[in-house]
Amino acid sequence: MTHSDLARESSGSDRPRLGRILVVDDIEANRALVTALLSRDGYQVEAVADGRAALESVRCSAPDLVLLDVMMPGPSGFDVCRALKSDAHTRLIPVVLITALQQSEDRVQGFDAGADDFICKPFNAHELRARVRSLLRIKRYTDDLDSAQSVILSLAMTIEARDRYTEGHCDRLARYASMLGRRINLSDEDIAVLTRGGYLHDIGKVGIPDSILLKPDRLTAEEHVIMQDHVAIGDRLCGELRSLRQVRPIIRHHHERRDGTGYPDQLRGDEIPLFAQIIGIVDVFDALTTERPYKAAVTTSRACDELLGEASRGLHRRDLVEAFVSIACLPGDQ
């Protein structure tokens, strides 16, 4: 049985589902024309008459592509496009602006709003269909990458769930790292990388034997060497995913220390990537404030003092530690 046969069988129809397209135009005849044209090609098409209805439709069920008229009453096509592209949940949906506007400044405004393509009215049916096929093909590639990243993230959470003493560790690191990132004025994109790094920093522990990973006592010197392999394993595991390219330095280097005593590469000072340094700091804080089989949790205040002490000994960047302490260790914390 071919992939096409499987797709037809799973959909229960004579053709595979090619994608769901949202058509937005205030003129009924235009909506009907585009709907008929694309429906004949096998796409599932929904048509709405204005920008508000478009945003509500996307909120309820995200399409694979939006064909959006520019000149509409209420929110314009530029406004709707800008709203979709500014939302993390919808920004990867391709948006095509269909417009009679011909001036270059109109195109610039559309691209500034985040549009992926333009089609001029009156449009050529063959051109419309070709551009739809092209953008949906790119969307499928994006979805495949996102699915692969989701599998990796699920695997990371599964690893954490194996040990009740580390429950919530990834969530806390993602939260602490994003807090520190905001304190030092990193961009939203950088904070998103830190968040993913918090969840995925220990993904390589999938390759560590349970007898070591779940050992209730302190590790021997030999076992500690084996445990250190998790950073290289995690780096290799994420190596083929372009979407995780910025996270890989966190995974590999979050146990490096500025004096060169860390692992796996004994990096020194600012040879250690900034995001890895941030995750390394919050990882130490969480380890100190979390109960483990071989140690009790310390107070937040004590953990902050120990972090500052480690910074004084050259293990961490002092300004980063002080920034984290200023938000994690408020007066009166016990």
VOPAGU-2260 file (C-alpha; in pm, 1 decimal, decimal comma):
REM VOPAGU-2260
SITE   aa  ch    i         X         Y         Z
SITE  MET   A    0       0,0       0,0       0,0
SITE  THR   A    1     141,0     340,9     -99,8
SITE  HIS   A    2     147,8     657,5     110,8
SITE  SER   A    3    -137,1     793,8    -105,3
SITE  ASP   A    4    -344,6     482,7     -41,6
SITE  LEU   A    5    -287,3     518,1     329,8
SITE  ALA   A    6    -388,3     883,8     319,9
SITE  ARG   A    7    -709,1     807,6     130,8
SITE  GLU   A    8    -793,3     518,7     362,3
SITE  SER   A    9    -734,2     722,0     679,4
SITE  SER   A   10    -938,1    1019,4     553,4
SITE  GLY   A   11   -1227,2     803,3     442,1
SITE  SER   A   12   -1244,5     983,9     105,1
SITE  ASP   A   13   -1118,8     933,3    -249,9
SITE  ARG   A   14    -837,3    1187,0    -209,7
SITE  PRO   A   15    -597,8    1276,4      68,3
SITE  ARG   A   16    -653,8    1590,4     270,3
SITE  LEU   A   17    -434,0    1854,6     109,5
SITE  GLY   A   18    -483,4    2130,0     362,2
SITE  ARG   A   19    -734,0    2370,6     511,7
SITE  ILE   A   20    -749,5    2721,3     364,9
SITE  LEU   A   21    -922,6    3026,8     508,6
SITE  VAL   A   22   -1044,2    3281,0     250,7
SITE  VAL   A   23   -1118,3    3630,0     379,8
SITE  ASP   A   24   -1291,6    3881,8     150,9
SITE  ASP   A   25   -1582,3    4121,1     206,4
SITE  ILE   A   26   -1716,7    4062,9    -147,5
SITE  GLU   A   27   -1925,9    3747,7    -171,3
SITE  ALA   A   28   -1850,6    3685,2    -539,5
SITE  ASN   A   29   -1476,4    3684,4    -469,4
SITE  ARG   A   30   -1519,0    3440,7    -181,6
SITE  ALA   A   31   -1728,5    3209,5    -396,9
SITE  LEU   A   32   -1478,3    3219,4    -685,1
SITE  VAL   A   33   -1173,1    3135,6    -474,3
SITE  THR   A   34   -1364,3    2872,2    -275,6
SITE  ALA   A   35   -1481,0    2694,9    -590,8
SITE  LEU   A   36   -1135,7    2710,5    -750,5
SITE  LEU   A   37    -950,7    2563,2    -453,2
SITE  SER   A   38   -1219,7    2314,1    -352,6
SITE  ARG   A   39   -1186,7    2151,3    -695,7
SITE  ASP   A   40    -818,5    2090,6    -614,1
SITE  GLY   A   41    -912,5    1901,9    -298,9
SITE  TYR   A   42    -854,9    2168,3     -35,9
SITE  GLN   A   43   -1091,8    2220,0     254,7
SITE  VAL   A   44   -1196,3    2583,3     222,3
SITE  GLU   A   45   -1369,9    2811,6     471,7
SITE  ALA   A   46   -1471,1    3163,6     366,5
SITE  VAL   A   47   -1550,3    3459,9     591,7
SITE  ALA   A   48   -1642,9    3819,0     515,4
SITE  ASP   A   49   -1428,5    4034,4     744,4
SITE  GLY   A   50   -1118,4    4053,0     960,1
SITE  ARG   A   51   -1290,9    3993,4    1292,0
SITE  ALA   A   52   -1450,5    3672,9    1162,8
SITE  ALA   A   53   -1112,2    3565,7    1027,9
SITE  LEU   A   54    -939,5    3605,9    1363,6
SITE  GLU   A   55   -1220,0    3419,2    1539,1
SITE  SER   A   56   -1201,5    3135,6    1285,7
SITE  VAL   A   57    -824,5    3103,6    1330,0
SITE  ARG   A   58    -865,3    3107,2    1707,6
SITE  CYS   A   59   -1115,5    2819,5    1692,9
SITE  SER   A   60    -933,2    2607,7    1435,6
SITE  ALA   A   61    -601,4    2713,6    1283,0
SITE  PRO   A   62    -590,8    2677,1     901,6
SITE  ASP   A   63    -288,5    2575,9     697,3
SITE  LEU   A   64    -303,3    2891,9     485,9
SITE  VAL   A   65    -487,6    3226,6     489,2
SITE  LEU   A   66    -583,8    3411,9     168,6
SITE  LEU   A   67    -659,4    3761,3     286,1
SITE  ASP   A   68    -811,7    4059,5     106,7
SITE  VAL   A   69    -646,3    4387,1     205,6
SITE  MET   A   70    -923,5    4644,0     170,6
SITE  MET   A   71   -1205,3    4542,2     405,4
SITE  PRO   A   72   -1433,9    4725,1     649,4
SITE  GLY   A   73   -1319,8    4692,9    1010,2
SITE  PRO   A   74    -971,6    4546,5    1053,8
SITE  SER   A   75    -787,7    4564,7     722,6
SITE  GLY   A   76    -593,8    4275,2     578,2
SITE  PHE   A   77    -275,3    4440,9     705,1
SITE  ASP   A   78    -421,8    4451,6    1058,4
SITE  VAL   A   79    -530,2    4087,1    1049,1
SITE  CYS   A   80    -194,0    3974,5     911,2
SITE  ARG   A   81      -9,1    4169,4    1178,4
SITE  ALA   A   82    -225,8    4014,0    1451,3
SITE  LEU   A   83    -163,6    3660,5    1323,0
SITE  LYS   A   84     211,4    3709,2    1288,5
SITE  SER   A   85     249,2    3862,9    1635,3
SITE  ASP   A   86      89,8    3561,2    1805,7
SITE  ALA   A   87     324,9    3269,4    1876,6
SITE  HIS   A   88      40,1    3022,2    1813,6
SITE  THR   A   89     -38,2    3150,4    1461,7
SITE  ARG   A   90     276,2    3318,8    1330,5
SITE  LEU   A   91     383,2    3016,4    1123,1
SITE  ILE   A   92      56,6    3008,3     926,3
SITE  PRO   A   93     133,1    3137,4     573,9
SITE  VAL   A   94     -62,8    3452,0     487,0
SITE  VAL   A   95    -118,2    3564,8     127,0
SITE  LEU   A   96    -249,7    3917,6      75,2
SITE  ILE   A   97    -480,5    3949,9    -225,8
SITE  THR   A   98    -509,0    4313,2    -329,7
SITE  ALA   A   99    -576,8    4556,0    -609,4
SITE  LEU   A  100    -320,6    4795,1    -459,6
SITE  GLN   A  101     -25,6    4829,2    -695,5
SITE  GLN   A  102     205,7    5077,5    -523,4
SITE  SER   A  103     538,9    4953,4    -387,9
SITE  GLU   A  104     469,4    5114,9     -50,9
SITE  ASP   A  105     158,6    4895,8     -19,0
SITE  ARG   A  106     371,9    4586,3     -67,1
SITE  VAL   A  107     624,2    4716,2     183,9
SITE  GLN   A  108     342,1    4767,2     433,9
SITE  GLY   A  109     224,1    4413,1     373,8
SITE  PHE   A  110     566,9    4258,7     421,9
SITE  ASP   A  111     617,3    4471,1     733,1
SITE  ALA   A  112     292,5    4320,4     864,0
SITE  GLY   A  113     442,8    3973,5     808,3
SITE  ALA   A  114     278,7    3866,2     480,9
SITE  ASP   A  115     437,6    3566,0     312,4
SITE  ASP   A  116     322,1    3649,8     -40,5
SITE  PHE   A  117     112,9    3887,2    -254,6
SITE  ILE   A  118    -133,6    3818,8    -533,1
SITE  CYS   A  119    -268,0    4109,8    -736,3
SITE  LYS   A  120    -630,0    4145,1    -842,2
SITE  PRO   A  121    -753,3    4040,1   -1086,1
SITE  PHE   A  122    -556,7    3722,7   -1019,6
SITE  ASN   A  123    -459,9    3444,2   -1255,5
SITE  ALA   A  124    -612,7    3113,5   -1143,7
SITE  HIS   A  125    -303,1    2910,1   -1232,9
SITE  GLU   A  126     -77,9    3149,7   -1044,2
SITE  LEU   A  127    -303,8    3137,7    -737,5
SITE  ARG   A  128    -306,9    2759,4    -733,7
SITE  ALA   A  129      70,9    2738,2    -781,3
SITE  ARG   A  130     140,5    2978,2    -494,6
SITE  VAL   A  131    -100,8    2793,1    -268,9
SITE  ARG   A  132      74,6    2463,8    -344,3
SITE  SER   A  133     416,7    2617,1    -277,0
SITE  LEU   A  134     323,8    2774,6      56,7
SITE  LEU   A  135     142,9    2464,5     179,3
SITE  ARG   A  136     448,0    2254,3      94,6
SITE  ILE   A  137     662,6    2486,1     310,0
SITE  LYS   A  138     400,4    2469,3     585,8
SITE  ARG   A  139     418,9    2088,7     584,6
SITE  TYR   A  140     797,1    2104,8     624,3
SITE  THR   A  141     753,6    2345,4     915,8
SITE  ASP   A  142     494,9    2117,1    1075,2
SITE  ASP   A  143     731,3    1821,3    1040,6
SITE  LEU   A  144    1006,7    2011,4    1219,6
SITE  ASP   A  145     764,0    2116,6    1491,1
SITE  SER   A  146     648,2    1756,7    1534,4
SITE  ALA   A  147    1005,6    1635,9    1568,9
SITE  GLN   A  148    1076,5    1903,1    1829,3
SITE  SER   A  149     760,3    1803,1    2017,1
SITE  VAL   A  150     878,0    1441,6    2025,8
SITE  ILE   A  151    1213,1    1553,0    2169,5
SITE  LEU   A  152    1035,8    1768,5    2430,6
SITE  SER   A  153     806,8    1480,3    2527,2
SITE  LEU   A  154    1111,2    1257,8    2562,4
SITE  ALA   A  155    1273,0    1513,3    2794,1
SITE  MET   A  156     964,2    1520,5    3015,4
SITE  THR   A  157     954,6    1139,9    3018,4
SITE  ILE   A  158    1314,1    1129,9    3141,8
SITE  GLU   A  159    1228,0    1371,0    3421,1
SITE  ALA   A  160     924,4    1161,7    3520,2
SITE  ARG   A  161    1147,4     856,4    3581,3
SITE  ASP   A  162    1279,4    1019,3    3899,4
SITE  ARG   A  163    1033,6    1167,2    4147,6
SITE  TYR   A  164    1310,7    1377,2    4298,8
SITE  THR   A  165    1350,6    1575,6    3976,3
SITE  GLU   A  166     978,3    1624,2    3915,0
SITE  GLY   A  167     916,8    1976,2    3791,3
SITE  HIS   A  168    1288,8    2041,6    3737,5
SITE  CYS   A  169    1251,6    2127,6    3366,5
SITE  ASP   A  170     954,1    2356,5    3428,7
SITE  ARG   A  171    1142,8    2539,5    3701,2
SITE  LEU   A  172    1457,9    2582,9    3493,0
SITE  ALA   A  173    1256,7    2715,7    3198,8
SITE  ARG   A  174    1085,1    2963,6    3431,3
SITE  TYR   A  175    1401,2    3070,4    3615,9
SITE  ALA   A  176    1595,1    3114,1    3290,9
SITE  SER   A  177    1322,6    3323,9    3130,7
SITE  MET   A  178    1305,1    3539,6    3445,3
SITE  LEU   A  179    1679,2    3601,8    3431,2
SITE  GLY   A  180    1664,3    3665,6    3057,3
SITE  ARG   A  181    1404,5    3936,0    3108,5
SITE  ARG   A  182    1603,7    4089,4    3393,7
SITE  ILE   A  183    1906,7    4134,9    3165,5
SITE  ASN   A  184    1684,4    4263,4    2879,9
SITE  LEU   A  185    1716,9    3978,3    2634,6
SITE  SER   A  186    1480,9    3974,8    2337,5
SITE  ASP   A  187    1163,4    3766,5    2325,2
SITE  GLU   A  188    1334,0    3536,0    2074,0
SITE  ASP   A  189    1628,6    3482,2    2307,2
SITE  ILE   A  190    1397,5    3414,3    2601,0
SITE  ALA   A  191    1215,6    3154,1    2390,4
SITE  VAL   A  192    1550,9    2980,1    2329,9
SITE  LEU   A  193    1623,9    2984,7    2703,6
SITE  THR   A  194    1281,2    2837,4    2775,7
SITE  ARG   A  195    1339,8    2549,2    2533,1
SITE  GLY   A  196    1687,1    2505,4    2678,0
SITE  GLY   A  197    1540,7    2475,2    3026,7
SITE  TYR   A  198    1321,3    2190,6    2911,9
SITE  LEU   A  199    1579,7    2014,7    2697,5
SITE  HIS   A  200    1909,7    2068,2    2882,1
SITE  ASP   A  201    1917,1    1712,5    3024,1
SITE  ILE   A  202    1768,8    1531,5    2721,5
SITE  GLY   A  203    2090,9    1326,9    2691,1
SITE  LYS   A  204    2008,6    1144,8    3013,2
SITE  VAL   A  205    1804,9     911,7    2793,1
SITE  GLY   A  206    2139,5     739,5    2728,0
SITE  ILE   A  207    2240,0     703,1    3094,6
SITE  PRO   A  208    2170,4     366,5    3264,9
SITE  ASP   A  209    1896,0     369,0    3529,0
SITE  SER   A  210    2138,6     219,0    3778,2
SITE  ILE   A  211    2330,0     548,6    3765,4
SITE  LEU   A  212    2054,4     796,5    3681,4
SITE  LEU   A  213    1826,1     676,6    3961,2
SITE  LYS   A  214    2093,1     583,5    4215,6
SITE  PRO   A  215    1972,1     692,3    4563,6
SITE  ASP   A  216    2325,7     763,1    4687,8
SITE  ARG   A  217    2605,1     986,6    4567,3
SITE  LEU   A  218    2776,1     867,3    4250,9
SITE  THR   A  219    3120,8     715,4    4254,1
SITE  ALA   A  220    3396,4     881,6    4051,6
SITE  GLU   A  221    3348,9     627,6    3771,1
SITE  GLU   A  222    2971,2     673,3    3770,1
SITE  HIS   A  223    3011,7    1049,7    3764,2
SITE  VAL   A  224    3220,5    1020,9    3445,8
SITE  ILE   A  225    2943,0     816,8    3283,3
SITE  MET   A  226    2680,4    1070,3    3397,1
SITE  GLN   A  227    2880,2    1349,9    3234,9
SITE  ASP   A  228    2824,5    1182,9    2898,1
SITE  HIS   A  229    2465,0    1306,6    2898,4
SITE  VAL   A  230    2562,8    1648,4    2758,3
SITE  ALA   A  231    2734,8    1498,9    2452,3
SITE  ILE   A  232    2451,8    1249,2    2402,8
SITE  GLY   A  233    2194,8    1530,0    2413,4
SITE  ASP   A  234    2397,0    1739,4    2169,6
SITE  ARG   A  235    2405,6    1452,4    1920,0
SITE  LEU   A  236    2037,4    1374,3    1972,8
SITE  CYS   A  237    1932,3    1726,9    1871,1
SITE  GLY   A  238    2199,2    1765,1    1606,6
SITE  GLU   A  239    1980,4    1704,3    1302,0
SITE  LEU   A  240    1701,7    1944,4    1400,3
SITE  ARG   A  241    1752,5    2295,4    1264,6
SITE  SER   A  242    1476,9    2419,4    1495,4
SITE  LEU   A  243    1696,3    2325,1    1794,0
SITE  ARG   A  244    2019,7    2468,1    1656,0
SITE  GLN   A  245    2025,0    2751,4    1911,0
SITE  VAL   A  246    1946,4    2512,3    2196,7
SITE  ARG   A  247    2235,8    2274,3    2129,3
SITE  PRO   A  248    2501,8    2496,2    2296,9
SITE  ILE   A  249    2285,6    2499,4    2611,3
SITE  ILE   A  250    2256,3    2121,7    2610,2
SITE  ARG   A  251    2628,8    2067,5    2558,6
SITE  HIS   A  252    2775,0    2344,8    2774,9
SITE  HIS   A  253    2544,5    2408,3    3073,2
SITE  HIS   A  254    2790,0    2223,6    3301,1
SITE  GLU   A  255    3093,5    2426,3    3190,5
SITE  ARG   A  256    3241,5    2661,8    3451,1
SITE  ARG   A  257    3425,7    2985,8    3385,1
SITE  ASP   A  258    3745,6    2866,0    3555,5
SITE  GLY   A  259    3768,6    2571,0    3316,2
SITE  THR   A  260    3672,3    2303,2    3569,2
SITE  GLY   A  261    3340,7    2214,1    3402,4
SITE  TYR   A  262    3261,1    1963,4    3128,6
SITE  PRO   A  263    3264,4    1835,6    2858,2
SITE  ASP   A  264    3507,2    2078,1    2687,6
SITE  GLN   A  265    3660,8    2263,5    2984,1
SITE  LEU   A  266    3567,4    2599,0    2832,2
SITE  ARG   A  267    3677,4    2912,9    3015,6
SITE  GLY   A  268    3521,1    3254,8    3065,5
SITE  ASP   A  269    3318,3    3384,1    2775,4
SITE  GLU   A  270    3409,1    3082,4    2564,3
SITE  ILE   A  271    3097,7    2943,3    2733,6
SITE  PRO   A  272    2784,6    3054,8    2542,3
SITE  LEU   A  273    2575,2    3307,5    2734,6
SITE  PHE   A  274    2259,1    3095,7    2732,9
SITE  ALA   A  275    2452,2    2794,4    2864,7
SITE  GLN   A  276    2588,9    3011,3    3145,6
SITE  ILE   A  277    2235,6    3121,1    3236,2
SITE  ILE   A  278    2101,4    2765,1    3241,8
SITE  GLY   A  279    2406,0    2655,6    3441,5
SITE  ILE   A  280    2334,3    2916,0    3711,3
SITE  VAL   A  281    1965,1    2834,6    3748,2
SITE  ASP   A  282    2043,4    2461,8    3737,7
SITE  VAL   A  283    2269,8    2500,9    4041,8
SITE  PHE   A  284    2001,5    2703,3    4220,3
SITE  ASP   A  285    1734,9    2439,3    4156,0
SITE  ALA   A  286    1965,1    2157,9    4265,9
SITE  LEU   A  287    2035,6    2340,3    4591,9
SITE  THR   A  288    1669,7    2415,8    4669,8
SITE  THR   A  289    1537,4    2070,0    4578,3
SITE  GLU   A  290    1546,0    1765,0    4804,4
SITE  ARG   A  291    1746,1    1472,6    4671,2
SITE  PRO   A  292    1787,4    1122,4    4819,5
SITE  TYR   A  293    2137,9    1208,3    4937,3
SITE  LYS   A  294    2073,9    1565,3    5060,7
SITE  ALA   A  295    1811,6    1799,6    5202,6
SITE  ALA   A  296    1695,5    2110,4    5023,9
SITE  VAL   A  297    1846,6    2439,0    5142,4
SITE  THR   A  298    1656,9    2765,6    5182,2
SITE  THR   A  299    1632,3    3014,0    4898,1
SITE  SER   A  300    1851,8    3255,7    5093,2
SITE  ARG   A  301    2119,5    2991,7    5149,3
SITE  ALA   A  302    2111,4    2893,7    4782,1
SITE  CYS   A  303    2162,8    3256,1    4681,8
SITE  ASP   A  304    2459,8    3286,2    4918,2
SITE  GLU   A  305    2613,7    2970,1    4772,1
SITE  LEU   A  306    2567,3    3096,8    4416,2
SITE  LEU   A  307    2733,9    3424,4    4506,2
SITE  GLY   A  308    3016,7    3228,6    4666,7
SITE  GLU   A  309    3061,8    3022,6    4349,9
SITE  ALA   A  310    3070,0    3342,9    4145,8
SITE  SER   A  311    3340,2    3482,1    4377,1
SITE  ARG   A  312    3545,1    3168,3    4312,2
SITE  GLY   A  313    3518,1    3224,0    3937,7
SITE  LEU   A  314    3265,8    2953,1    3850,1
SITE  HIS   A  315    2994,3    3186,1    3717,0
SITE  ARG   A  316    2964,4    3537,8    3580,7
SITE  ARG   A  317    2904,2    3751,2    3887,2
SITE  ASP   A  318    2673,5    3999,6    3711,1
SITE  LEU   A  319    2446,6    3715,7    3596,7
SITE  VAL   A  320    2437,6    3563,6    3945,0
SITE  GLU   A  321    2362,4    3901,5    4102,9
SITE  ALA   A  322    2082,4    3961,5    3851,4
SITE  PHE   A  323    1930,5    3622,9    3932,2
SITE  VAL   A  324    1968,6    3670,0    4306,4
SITE  SER   A  325    1789,1    4004,7    4280,1
SITE  ILE   A  326    1474,7    3832,5    4152,3
SITE  ALA   A  327    1498,3    3489,3    4314,3
SITE  CYS   A  328    1608,2    3584,5    4663,7
SITE  LEU   A  329    1383,8    3865,5    4781,6
SITE  PRO   A  330    1416,3    4005,2    5134,8
SITE  GLY   A  331    1243,6    3781,7    5385,5
SITE  ASP   A  332    1284,3    3462,5    5181,8
SITE  GLN   A  333    1361,6    3162,1    5397,0
